């Protein structure tokens, strides 16, 4: 693999990672804005985190 291709691939991955982090921030902000800090919000976060942990292993 040439250096130019390597740098281009690294740049694409970096940009995708930054976009993912920004979108995740907006997701969490909107979730907190709509539902607030309630037991229902905590239950939702736990329910979505369990499959995420299982699939990331």
C-alpha atoms as an extended CHARMM CRD file, in Angstrom:
* protein
*
        57  EXT
         1         1  UNK       CA              0.0000000000        0.0000000000        0.0000000000  PROA      1               0.0000000000
         2         2  UNK       CA              1.3760000000        3.4020000000       -0.9370000000  PROA      2               0.0000000000
         3         3  UNK       CA              1.8090000000        6.1480000000        1.6230000000  PROA      3               0.0000000000
         4         4  UNK       CA             -0.7810000000        8.3300000000       -0.1060000000  PROA      4               0.0000000000
         5         5  UNK       CA             -3.3820000000        5.5700000000        0.0570000000  PROA      5               0.0000000000
         6         6  UNK       CA             -2.5650000000        4.9520000000        3.7010000000  PROA      6               0.0000000000
         7         7  UNK       CA             -2.9620000000        8.6160000000        4.6090000000  PROA      7               0.0000000000
         8         8  UNK       CA             -6.2010000000        8.8600000000        2.6480000000  PROA      8               0.0000000000
         9         9  UNK       CA             -7.6240000000        5.7860000000        4.4090000000  PROA      9               0.0000000000
        10        10  UNK       CA             -6.5360000000        7.1380000000        7.8000000000  PROA      10              0.0000000000
        11        11  UNK       CA             -8.1690000000       10.4770000000        6.9900000000  PROA      11              0.0000000000
        12        12  UNK       CA            -11.4460000000        8.8390000000        5.9970000000  PROA      12              0.0000000000
        13        13  UNK       CA            -11.5020000000        6.8170000000        9.2120000000  PROA      13              0.0000000000
        14        14  UNK       CA            -10.6960000000        9.9120000000       11.2770000000  PROA      14              0.0000000000
        15        15  UNK       CA            -13.4670000000       11.9700000000        9.6670000000  PROA      15              0.0000000000
        16        16  UNK       CA            -15.9730000000        9.1240000000       10.0750000000  PROA      16              0.0000000000
        17        17  UNK       CA            -15.0270000000        8.7920000000       13.7410000000  PROA      17              0.0000000000
        18        18  UNK       CA            -15.4560000000       12.5170000000       14.3680000000  PROA      18              0.0000000000
        19        19  UNK       CA            -18.8480000000       12.5420000000       12.6290000000  PROA      19              0.0000000000
        20        20  UNK       CA            -19.9150000000        9.5580000000       14.7190000000  PROA      20              0.0000000000
        21        21  UNK       CA            -18.9120000000       11.2900000000       17.9530000000  PROA      21              0.0000000000
        22        22  UNK       CA            -20.7340000000       14.5050000000       17.0090000000  PROA      22              0.0000000000
        23        23  UNK       CA            -23.9160000000       12.6300000000       16.0700000000  PROA      23              0.0000000000
        24        24  UNK       CA            -23.7250000000       10.6520000000       19.3190000000  PROA      24              0.0000000000
        25        25  UNK       CA            -23.4270000000       13.8890000000       21.2670000000  PROA      25              0.0000000000
        26        26  UNK       CA            -26.5270000000       15.3010000000       19.5660000000  PROA      26              0.0000000000
        27        27  UNK       CA            -28.3830000000       12.0450000000       20.2230000000  PROA      27              0.0000000000
        28        28  UNK       CA            -27.5890000000       12.1920000000       23.9300000000  PROA      28              0.0000000000
        29        29  UNK       CA            -28.4040000000       15.9080000000       24.1140000000  PROA      29              0.0000000000
        30        30  UNK       CA            -31.7790000000       15.4650000000       22.4410000000  PROA      30              0.0000000000
        31        31  UNK       CA            -32.5820000000       12.4550000000       24.6270000000  PROA      31              0.0000000000
        32        32  UNK       CA            -31.8140000000       14.4740000000       27.7560000000  PROA      32              0.0000000000
        33        33  UNK       CA            -33.7880000000       17.4390000000       26.4540000000  PROA      33              0.0000000000
        34        34  UNK       CA            -36.8910000000       15.4140000000       25.6450000000  PROA      34              0.0000000000
        35        35  UNK       CA            -36.9750000000       12.9630000000       28.5380000000  PROA      35              0.0000000000
        36        36  UNK       CA            -34.8170000000       14.5810000000       31.2190000000  PROA      36              0.0000000000
        37        37  UNK       CA            -33.1880000000       12.6890000000       34.0690000000  PROA      37              0.0000000000
        38        38  UNK       CA            -35.9270000000       10.2180000000       34.9720000000  PROA      38              0.0000000000
        39        39  UNK       CA            -36.1060000000        6.5470000000       35.8290000000  PROA      39              0.0000000000
        40        40  UNK       CA            -37.6480000000        5.8670000000       32.4120000000  PROA      40              0.0000000000
        41        41  UNK       CA            -34.6480000000        7.4440000000       30.6910000000  PROA      41              0.0000000000
        42        42  UNK       CA            -32.2830000000        5.3570000000       32.8070000000  PROA      42              0.0000000000
        43        43  UNK       CA            -34.2170000000        2.2050000000       31.9170000000  PROA      43              0.0000000000
        44        44  UNK       CA            -34.0270000000        3.0830000000       28.2180000000  PROA      44              0.0000000000
        45        45  UNK       CA            -30.2790000000        3.6770000000       28.3920000000  PROA      45              0.0000000000
        46        46  UNK       CA            -29.6780000000        0.3720000000       30.1840000000  PROA      46              0.0000000000
        47        47  UNK       CA            -31.9240000000       -1.4790000000       27.7390000000  PROA      47              0.0000000000
        48        48  UNK       CA            -30.0260000000       -0.1000000000       24.7480000000  PROA      48              0.0000000000
        49        49  UNK       CA            -26.6130000000       -0.5910000000       26.3150000000  PROA      49              0.0000000000
        50        50  UNK       CA            -26.9950000000       -4.3400000000       26.9360000000  PROA      50              0.0000000000
        51        51  UNK       CA            -27.2880000000       -5.3040000000       23.2330000000  PROA      51              0.0000000000
        52        52  UNK       CA            -24.5450000000       -2.8040000000       22.3580000000  PROA      52              0.0000000000
        53        53  UNK       CA            -22.1610000000       -4.4950000000       24.7940000000  PROA      53              0.0000000000
        54        54  UNK       CA            -23.0510000000       -7.9690000000       23.5330000000  PROA      54              0.0000000000
        55        55  UNK       CA            -22.5380000000       -7.0380000000       19.8740000000  PROA      55              0.0000000000
        56        56  UNK       CA            -19.2730000000       -5.2010000000       20.5090000000  PROA      56              0.0000000000
        57        57  UNK       CA            -17.5850000000       -8.2580000000       22.0210000000  PROA      57              0.0000000000
